[in-house]
Amino acid sequence: MEDDQKQRPESLLPYEKWIEQALRHVVAQAIEHAAVHGLPGGHHFYITFRTDHPGVNIPQRIRAQYPSEMTIVLQHQFWDLSYDREAQAIHVGLSFGGVPSKLVIPLAAVVEFADPHIRYGLRFQPEDAPAAEPEEAAPTPPPEPEAPEAKDNEPGQVVSLDAFRRKTPQN
């Protein structure tokens, strides 16, 4: 019986890809819900995406600072959040260093999505782009919990997810 399990044939059906596509749809639904209803209670989102992925539209100065990957926090200060089903892209307005900016993030560029309020997180392989190890991203200090507004010399919305995984959620 053990030999049968060890010699299980390789699947000719792409189950892993289908599962990842279904979980990306969860991200799209969360964005759509937040766009219509806002973020309830303490819910907030961390979205890590490949800045070098085709279709990502972010300010050039932000792309220069984060040439391969960055994380945005959707909590208190964002606007025009939407999910474009046809383009399969997240649209959101955020301030970086006090400068308002519009971002377009294809769902395929998302590599991590988290709602730390409930300790929920998903990790994906980027589609149509080379995968990068999280260690390659430049480490960024986490923002202060009650002060998500960006300071003049550092982007307050760009954080390392690892810094938040070590903290216990606030009630």
N, C-alpha and C positions, 0 to 999 in steps of 0.2 A: 504494500500500500504506500509506503514511504517513497519507493522508487517512482510510482506513478506521479506523485506530487513534484518530485525533482525534475521529471522529464515532461512537464507540462508544455505543450506547444506554444510558440509565440503567436499572439493574436494577430489575425489579419484584419481586424476591425480596430479603428483608432479610438478606443475607449478613453484613454487619458486625454486626448485632444477634445473629445466631446464633453468630458467632465469639466475641463478648463473653460470651454466655451460657455457651459451652463453657469459656472461660477462667475464668469465675467458678466453674465446677464444679471446676476445678483447685484453687482456693483452698479450697473446701469439702473436697475430698479431703485436702489438706495439713493442715487443721485436724483432720479426723477421724483421720488417721494420728497426728498429734502427741498427740491426746487419748488414744488407745489405747496407743501405743508410746513416747511422750515425744519430745523433740527429740534426734536422734542427733548425736554429735560437736559441731561448732561451729554447727550449724544454729540459726537463730532467725528470728523473723518480725517484720516491721514491718507493721502494718495501719493504713492511713489511711482514715478514714471520715467521712461527713457526720454531725455531731452533731444537725443539724436535720432529718434524714431521718425520715419516719414510722416508728415502731416501734423507734427507738433508745432504749434504756433505760440511762441513766447517772446518777450522782448529780447533783443540781441544782447543787452548787458547782462540779463539773467542767464541766457544761454552761454555766454562767455564765462560766467562764474560757475556754472554747473553744466559742463559740456557733455556729460553722459547721463546723469541721473539726478533727480531732485525730488524732494517731498514737499507737498503743500499741505497746510492744515486748514480745513474748513470748519470753523467754530463760530466766532463772533463777527468777524469783519470780512465779509465777502459779499458779492452782489452778482446779479444776472446769472445765477446758477441754472444750467439747463443741460439736458442730454439730447443731442440730435440723433434720432434713431436712424435716419437715412445715412448720415455720415459716420454713425457709430462713434461720436465724439462728445466729450465733456466740455462745456463752455463755462467759464467762471471769471469774475473780476476779483482781483486781489491787489493790495498795495505792497510794494517792495521798496523799502527805504522811503516811505511816504509818497511814492509815485504810483498812481493808479494804473493798473495794467489788465488787459484782457488775455486770457489763456485759452487755447484750444488744445485738448489732449485726446487723441484717439484712444478708444478703449483698448486697442491692441498694444498701445505703448505702456499701459499700466502694468507694473510688476508687483506692486503691493497695495493692498487696501486694508485699512483697519478702522475700527470704531473702538477706541480704548475704553470708553465708558462701560462697555459690556465685555471687554477683552475678546473681541471678535476680529479675526484677521484672515486675509487670504494672500497667497503668494502665487505669482504667475511667471511663466516664461514669456518674454516679449515676443510678439508675432512679427515676422518679416524684419527682424533686426537682431544683431548679435547679442547674445546674453552676456551680462557682466556680473561679476561677483560683487556683492554689496560692499565689500571692503575697498573697492576701487573708488567709491564715491567719497568726496571730500567730507571729513567729519565736520558737523555743524553743531554748535551748542544749542540745547533746547531752549525755547522761549519760556519766559516766566509764565506760570499757569494762568494768572489773572491779567496778563498784559500781552495779548497777542499782537498788538500794533507794532509794526516794525520800528526799530530804532534807526537813527540816521546812518549808522555805520555797519549795521548787520541786518540781514533779512530775517524778520521775525517769523515768517510763515514757513521757512525751510528748516526742518528738524531731522534728526536721526531717530528712526523708530526704536532702535535699541535702547535709547535713553528712557523712553516711556514704558518699555516692557518691564523695567525693573521697579517701577513705582506701582503702588496700589491705587486702584481707582478711588476717586473722591465721591462721596454720596451727596 
